[in-house]
Amino acid sequence: MQSFITFIQQLEIPQDTQRLFHGRGGKYPQSEHLCLDWFEPVLLITSFKPLEDSELEQIVDAIKQRWQQLAEETPLNLVYQFRSGLGTKTQLICGQVPEPHVVTENGNQYNVHLLKGQNHGLFLDMRNGRQWVQQNTQGKKVLNLFAYTCGFSIAALAGGAESVVNIDMSKGALSIGKRNHNLNDFVGNASFYGHDIFKSWGKLKKQGPYDLIIADPPSNQKGSFVATKDYVRLLRRLPELMSEQCELLLCLNAPELSPDFLKQQVEESINNLIFVGRVANPAVYADIDEEKSLKVFHYKK
Ligand SMILES: C[S@@+](CC[C@H](N)C(=O)[O-])C[C@H]1O[C@@H](n2cnc3c(N)ncnc32)[C@H](O)[C@@H]1O
């Protein structure tokens, strides 16, 4: 854990919301279970292994000391999450979490919820993906599959997209997504479907064709999407939604599946598609095995 403590002792606080320490990448021996995020004005410690009271105390003390040096006048807001699927527990260590809690990334605003559930409303590892979308959507009709809280839609509209269709079977996530649109004054050119993608193809087709299709599915959500069998099923149906100049942004966050897995699935299912490149992950997410890290692939016709 010493590498995490050493990091904290040199910590700087950025303006934008982002990951600060990513032990999960395996680059910090003995700290592989630990992460630190900045959801301004709150620091979030995440551990993927249960911490002894003394270990948590050591981390919290180091953060308090560093905070004292950085921002003596400002109270420290600190949350700790032990992450373990259904056993996930989150606790406020000190200070408070604003309600509503709004954070900023690349000039866009997002609602987050650190004290509720395992995910927080904004996946920080997709920061560069959202930036890519913001830079590549001027005038485009966009389809955001597996939209969650519509992070990609906000980025697309900030980048001048003509319209965005968002679909996700979680109505709760989509309702936060709608709030995100209001927050950024993007009202009118986004639509929202709270349905299973595989059962709503007719609706999606009616609104198409699209110039950019984003697919960011879960790796394994029982009964809804299992990448090893459903990604290919999804890809096979995409051509009927694609415009002449359509581009695809295909994502996969599954350490157990290699970049070649996704490339092969694409080759098997869609003809004449060109692989343009992989959107790099934020530097802080560096992994000793890049095969395992988040994949964000750009394809065009
Ligand atoms: C990895 S999250 C998407 C993150 C999102 N793209 C973002 O950038 O914040 C996966 C989402 O897929 C949704 N989902 C899973 N299976 C689905 C299905 N068959 N149809 C529609 N949505 C689905 C889940 O509800 C979840 O919100």
PDBQT file of the ligand as one rigid body, heavy atoms in Angstrom, charges set to zero:
ROOT
HETATM    1  C1  LIG A 401     -21.250   0.143 -19.630  1.00  0.00    +0.000 C 
HETATM    2  S1  LIG A 401     -22.845   0.821 -19.337  1.00  0.00    +0.000 S 
HETATM    3  C2  LIG A 401     -22.862   2.039 -20.577  1.00  0.00    +0.000 C 
HETATM    4  C3  LIG A 401     -22.067   3.270 -20.238  1.00  0.00    +0.000 C 
HETATM    5  C4  LIG A 401     -22.372   4.442 -21.106  1.00  0.00    +0.000 C 
HETATM    6  N1  LIG A 401     -22.174   4.168 -22.499  1.00  0.00    +0.000 N 
HETATM    7  C5  LIG A 401     -21.565   5.651 -20.688  1.00  0.00    +0.000 C 
HETATM    8  O1  LIG A 401     -20.730   6.105 -21.470  1.00  0.00    +0.000 OA
HETATM    9  O2  LIG A 401     -21.743   6.147 -19.576  1.00  0.00    +0.000 OA
HETATM   10  C6  LIG A 401     -23.901  -0.427 -19.962  1.00  0.00    +0.000 C 
HETATM   11  C7  LIG A 401     -25.378  -0.063 -20.019  1.00  0.00    +0.000 C 
HETATM   12  O3  LIG A 401     -26.014  -1.031 -20.848  1.00  0.00    +0.000 OA
HETATM   13  C8  LIG A 401     -27.364  -1.170 -20.427  1.00  0.00    +0.000 C 
HETATM   14  N2  LIG A 401     -27.870  -2.425 -21.034  1.00  0.00    +0.000 N 
HETATM   15  C9  LIG A 401     -27.435  -3.689 -20.846  1.00  0.00    +0.000 A 
HETATM   16  N3  LIG A 401     -28.068  -4.559 -21.664  1.00  0.00    +0.000 NA
HETATM   17  C10 LIG A 401     -28.940  -3.823 -22.402  1.00  0.00    +0.000 A 
HETATM   18  C11 LIG A 401     -29.877  -4.144 -23.431  1.00  0.00    +0.000 A 
HETATM   19  N4  LIG A 401     -30.035  -5.397 -23.879  1.00  0.00    +0.000 N 
HETATM   20  N5  LIG A 401     -30.616  -3.147 -23.959  1.00  0.00    +0.000 NA
HETATM   21  C12 LIG A 401     -30.471  -1.870 -23.519  1.00  0.00    +0.000 A 
HETATM   22  N6  LIG A 401     -29.587  -1.507 -22.558  1.00  0.00    +0.000 NA
HETATM   23  C13 LIG A 401     -28.819  -2.460 -22.005  1.00  0.00    +0.000 A 
HETATM   24  C14 LIG A 401     -27.278  -1.124 -18.922  1.00  0.00    +0.000 C 
HETATM   25  O4  LIG A 401     -28.514  -0.734 -18.373  1.00  0.00    +0.000 OA
HETATM   26  C15 LIG A 401     -26.143  -0.098 -18.700  1.00  0.00    +0.000 C 
HETATM   27  O5  LIG A 401     -26.671   1.182 -18.453  1.00  0.00    +0.000 OA
ENDROOT
TORSDOF 0
